Amino acid sequence: MEGIPEAYMQTGQPVIIGGSMESGSYLLAGVETGYAAFYSTAHGSGRTMSRAQAKKKFRGRELQQQMEARGIYVRTASYAGLAEEAGAAYKNIDDVVDAAERAGLSRRVVRLVPIGNVKG
């Protein structure tokens, strides 16, 4: 395309879309049709509730126990801080990645599943 630097015309550039500490993340690759959005895409799943709302709704100690029961190792400086990042406080990462693919912004390569989290 005229006016776009050659480096931007390359496809296959890695794209990481972060989910939550419970859902995991995705590694995607840039696609040729990404020019329509200036080769930009989502940088994360995005929150569905504020940190304050999440702290009211979730209990950090219970969240840690639930995650560890699912095989996700957790270290946290505070249970309130952990509650802020509960998976349910974020959009569904699969839906976000599906939307990016359907929009022609990127293509999924691999889903990354959480095995451990450190919340400072």
C-alpha positions in Angstrom: 0.0 0.0 0.0 1.2 3.4 -0.8 2.2 5.6 2.1 2.6 2.8 4.6 6.2 2.0 5.6 7.4 -1.5 4.4 7.9 -2.7 8.0 4.2 -2.3 8.7 3.3 -4.4 5.7 4.9 -7.6 7.2 2.4 -10.1 8.5 3.1 -12.7 11.2 4.2 -10.2 13.8 3.5 -11.6 17.3 0.5 -10.2 19.2 -0.2 -11.0 22.9 -3.7 -10.5 24.2 -3.7 -10.8 27.9 -6.7 -12.3 29.7 -7.1 -12.7 33.4 -5.0 -14.6 35.9 -7.6 -17.3 35.8 -8.4 -17.5 32.1 -4.9 -17.2 30.6 -3.9 -15.3 27.5 -3.4 -15.8 23.7 -0.5 -15.4 21.4 -1.7 -14.2 18.0 -0.1 -13.2 14.7 -0.7 -10.1 12.7 -2.4 -10.6 9.4 -2.3 -8.8 6.0 -5.8 -7.4 6.5 -4.7 -5.7 9.7 -3.9 -2.6 7.6 -7.6 -1.5 8.0 -6.9 -0.9 11.7 -3.4 0.4 11.2 -2.1 -3.0 12.3 -3.4 -2.5 15.8 -5.6 -4.8 17.9 -6.8 -5.3 21.5 -4.0 -5.4 24.1 -6.1 -7.3 26.6 -9.5 -8.7 27.4 -10.6 -5.6 29.3 -12.4 -5.3 32.6 -16.1 -5.8 33.2 -16.1 -4.3 36.6 -13.9 -1.8 38.5 -11.3 -2.9 41.0 -13.5 -1.5 43.8 -16.4 -3.6 42.6 -14.3 -6.7 42.4 -13.0 -6.2 45.9 -16.6 -6.0 47.2 -17.7 -9.1 45.2 -14.8 -11.5 45.6 -12.8 -12.7 48.6 -9.1 -13.0 47.9 -8.4 -15.9 50.2 -11.3 -17.9 48.7 -10.1 -17.0 45.2 -6.6 -18.2 46.0 -8.0 -21.5 47.3 -10.2 -22.0 44.2 -7.3 -21.2 41.8 -4.9 -23.6 43.6 -7.6 -26.3 43.5 -7.5 -25.9 39.7 -3.7 -26.1 39.6 -2.9 -22.4 39.4 -0.2 -21.5 41.9 -0.8 -18.1 43.6 1.4 -15.8 45.6 0.0 -12.5 46.7 1.0 -9.6 48.9 -2.7 -9.0 49.9 -6.0 -10.8 49.5 -7.7 -7.5 48.6 -5.2 -7.0 45.8 -5.9 -10.6 44.6 -9.7 -10.0 44.6 -9.2 -7.0 42.3 -7.9 -9.3 39.6 -10.5 -12.0 39.8 -11.2 -13.6 36.5 -14.8 -12.7 36.5 -13.8 -9.0 36.6 -12.6 -9.3 33.0 -14.3 -10.0 29.7 -14.1 -13.5 28.3 -10.7 -13.8 26.6 -12.0 -16.3 24.0 -14.7 -13.8 22.9 -12.2 -11.0 22.6 -9.9 -13.2 20.5 -12.8 -14.4 18.3 -13.7 -10.8 17.6 -10.2 -9.9 16.7 -10.0 -12.8 14.2 -13.5 -12.1 12.7 -12.5 -8.5 12.3 -9.4 -9.5 10.3 -7.0 -8.0 12.8 -5.0 -11.1 13.8 -5.1 -14.9 13.9 -4.7 -17.1 16.9 -1.6 -19.1 17.3 -1.8 -20.6 20.8 -3.7 -20.2 24.0 -1.6 -19.8 27.1 -3.0 -21.3 30.3 -2.0 -20.0 33.7 0.1 -22.2 36.0 1.1 -19.5 38.4 0.4 -15.9 39.4 2.2 -13.3 41.5 0.2 -10.3 42.6 2.2 -7.6 44.3 
